[in-house]
Amino acid sequence: MTSQRLGASSLVGSRIAYGCWRLGGSEGEVAPADVAVTGVRAVLAAVDAGYTLFDLADIYGGGDSERIFGRALSQSPGLRSRLNVASKCGIRKPGDPSPESPYRYDFSADYIVGSVEGSLKRMGIEHLDLLMLHRPDILMDPHEVAGAFLRLKDAGKVLEFGVSNFRPSQVTALQKALPLPLAVHQVEISLHQRMALDDGTLDHCLSSEMTPMAWSPLDKGRLGAGDPSPSGHPDGDARRRLRTALDALSAATGFSRAVLAIAWLLKLPGVVPVVGSTQPDRIRDLARATEVSLDRDTWYRLLETARGARLP
């Protein structure tokens, strides 16, 4: 698989990232007793397929995704040095730390530092290559966050930093307080979910030299093998329209519908899709998206199909 630099940082990762959300058994993909075995097998399959950028978060699987990823690392001596390990923090679930605590976001310095230390312990590693703030904390003090980042960097616990699901204005506010550049901005992007193309997010990444990472690049699997949603539902009809167009392109090219949907994202400047299947065959298949080169006409035809109308 090809690779690229993340933002203006020193990190170079695979052109497609492997997302570890489902390693902890999310959405009942695997029976509880088989979660760890399936997760380790998925990580090692991703490594074999050429993925070197792995995306995690402290809340995935209640911490189990990080533990399972750490188990995979422990089974292959020397593997850690070949990978870029990214994790996210900032989401606090109801009942943490008291029964009355609501679901919320927390960018207080002590919470950020404590979350990273917990992630490192669960994975059994000494540092994160990349830390991202998971979802914007309305109470964020950019200078407090900057202080936490510098504490982590000076301690050798995090090399580079980024954000996830921020508005461009929130990124600007945080970057202004930071003496080091943010490397990435992770946001939902797919043929079906295209808001980042229109709300200034991708433009801001370009102007700021940040790498956009696209989560849910297959629209939660619905552009691949998943259920596109009920007939008559506007989103379902749009997804079926897209799947039909991708199937026609698949017949002409020999690449799967999912691979072509990922290739459409790879055409966007610098975008790194984050794929998350736990099935080794699919993991290997999705890596083939870097072999696809869509011409501009094909790319825009798919966009027009996704919009359900020609461009203005």
N, C-alpha and C positions, 0 to 999 in steps of 0.2 A: 504494500500500500504506500502511496505517496505521503509526504509529510509537509508541514508548514510551521512557521514560527507563530507563537501566540503573542499577538500585539507587538509591542516594542521590547518584550522581555527576552530573556535568554533561553526560554523553553521552546523546544521544537517537538511537536507531537504529530500523531497520525492525522491524516486529512479527515477521517471520521473518528469520532470518539465512541467508546463503549460506555453506555450508561448502566450503572449498577443498581438502579432503583428496585428491579424485580428480583435481585439476588436473595432478598429476605422473604420471598414467597408472596409478593404483592398480587392482589387480585386472584388469589387462589390458583395460580398457574400450576403449582405442584402440591402434593400432599405434604403436611408439616414434617413428617418423618424424613422426607426426601429433600427438604429445602437446601441443607448445607451441601449435600452431594451434588445436586443439580447446579447450585450456584458456583461451586468450585469448578465443576466441569465447564460451565459457561465461560468463566474467566479464562481458563486455560485455552479454550477454543478460540476466544477472542485474541489472545496473545499469538497463537499459532496462525491466525488469519491476518496478523499484521497490525492490529490495534495497539497503540502505545500510550494513548491518552484515555484514562479511566476516570469517569465522573461519578462521585458519590455525594452523600449528604448525611449529616448526623442523624436525621430523622428517618431515613429510609429503613423500613423494616424494624423501626424502633431501635436502631443501632445494629441489627443483625446483618444488614448488607455490608457494613464495614467489617464486622467480625468475619463473615464468610470470605470477603475479599482478602482479609489478612490471612485466613487459613490457606487460601490459594497461593499467596506469596510464600508462606512457610513451607509449602510442598515443593517449591521450585527454587532452590538456592541460586542467588544471583539475579533472580527475576526483578526484584525491586529496582535495581540500578538501571534497568532497561526501560522503565515505565515512568510516565508522568502521572502522579496521583493527585486528583483534584477532589476537594470536598466543599460542602456548603454548610453554613450555620445561620442561625437567627430566628428560626421558627420554634415557638414554644407551644406545646399542646396543652389543652385544658387539664387542670389538676397538677400542673408543675409550677411551683413547688408545693402549693397548698390546694385542697379540694375546691376552693373558691376561685382559683386562678383561671382566667379565660384563655381561649386560643388567641395568641397574639405574636408579634414580632419583637425581637429584643436585640438591639445593637449596642447595649451598654458594654463598656470595655471589658469588665470582669466576665460577663457572659460570653463574649466572643472568645476571649483567651481560654476560659474553661471549656468551651465547646471544642476548640481545637485540641486541647490536651486530652479530652475524652475520645476524639476521633483517632488520635495517634495511638492511644492505649488499645482501643478496640482493634485497630489494624496491625498493631505490633511494629510500627515504623517510627522513625525518629523525626521525620519532617513531612509536611505536605509540599508538593511542588506548586500547588495553586489552591488558594482559599477564596471562595466566593460568598458574598452575603446573599442569602437565599431569596428573600422578598423584602421590599422596602419597609423599614420601621418608620412610621410617621413621626415618632419622637426622636429620630436620628439626630445626633449632634456630630456633624462631620469631623470636628476636631477631636472628639472623644474616640470616634472610630479610627481616625488616623493614629492616635496614640496607641490604640490596641494593636493595629497593624505593625507599627514600629517595634512594639514590645515583642511581638511574635517573630518578626524578621531578625531583630538583634539577638534573640535567643536561638536562632537557627531552626525554628519550628515551622516557618512558612517562607517559601522563596518568593512567590509572586501572588498578586491579589486581583480580584475582579468582583463583579456584581451579577445579579440575576433578577430579571423581571422589573428592572428600574425604569422610570421615565428618563428621557435624556436630561431633563433639568435636574433630576436627583443625582445622576452620574456627575454632572458638571459641578454641583455643590460639593459632592464628596471629593472629586478630583482636585478642586481648588484648595482643599485643606490638606491634601496629601503631597509629600515631597517626592513621591515615586509614582510612576504611571500605572494606572489600572490596565491589566493585560487583556481581559475578556469581559464580555457582557452576554450572559446566557438568557435567552428569551424564546418563547414558543414561536416556531415558524414551520409552516408546511404549505403544500399547495392549497390546502383548505383554510388554514389560519395564516393570513397574510398581513395582519395589522402592522407588523414591524416594517413592512415595505412602505407603508403609507403614513405612519405616525412620526417619522423622523428618527427612529431607533437605528436603522441600518446606516442612514446618512451620518448620524452622530458617531457611530463606530468608525466609519471611514475617516471622518475628519479628526477623530481622536486617536487613530491608530490602535483601536481595540478590535480584537477578534470576536465576531459574533458567533456564539454557539447556539445551535438550534435544537431545543428540546421538543419532544413529541413530533419528530419530522415526518412521521407517517400518520399524524392525526390520531394518536392513541391506537395505532394499528389499523384504523378503518380504511386507509388507503392501500393496505396490504391484504392480509387475510381476515381482518376483523369485520364485524357486522357494521355496515355503513349507516345503520339506524333505520327506523320504520319507513315504509313507503308513504309518501304524502307529506312527510316532514321536510321542510325546506333544506335543512342540512343533509338529510338522507338523500334527497334528490340530487343535490350538488355533488355529494360524494359518489353516487352511482354514475353520474355524468363523467366525473374524473376517472373513475375506475374503468369505464368503457374506453375512454381515450387512451389510458395507459395500457389497457389490454391490446388495443390495436397497435400501439407502438411496440409492445412486447412481442407481438407476432412478427413484426417487421425486423426487430433487432436481435431477438433471442434472449434479451434480459428480462428479468421478472418485473412485474408491476411495481413492487416495493423498491427494487434497485433503481428503476427509472424515476420514481418519486424522490429518492435521495439524490440522484444525479441532477435533478432540476434544482435542488437547493445548492449543490456544489457549484453551479453556474453563477450564483450570486457571489460578489467579490468577498473572498476570505471566509465565508460561512463554513463552520465545522458542525455538521449534523451529529447529534448524540443518539445512537441507536441502542435499543435495550432488550432485545429478545434474549431468552435464556436457552433457546434451541440452537445447538451447534451448527446445524445445516443452514439455518437462517442467518446466523452470525457470519458465517463464511460467505453466504450469498450477498448479503448487504455490503460486504467489503468490495464487491465487484463494481460498485457504483463509481469508484475512482477510474474504472476502465472506460466509462461512458463519456462521450463528448457530444452533448446536444448542440445542434446549430441554433442560431438565434431565432430562426423562423419556428422551429419545433418548440423551443422554450416559450416563445410568445403565444403559440397556438395552445399550449397547455395552460398558460395564464388566462387566456381568453375563455377557455373551457371552464376553468375554475371560477372565473368571475360570472360566467353565464351571460356575458355581453362583451362587445368589442371595447377596446380602450377608448377613453374620451378623446 
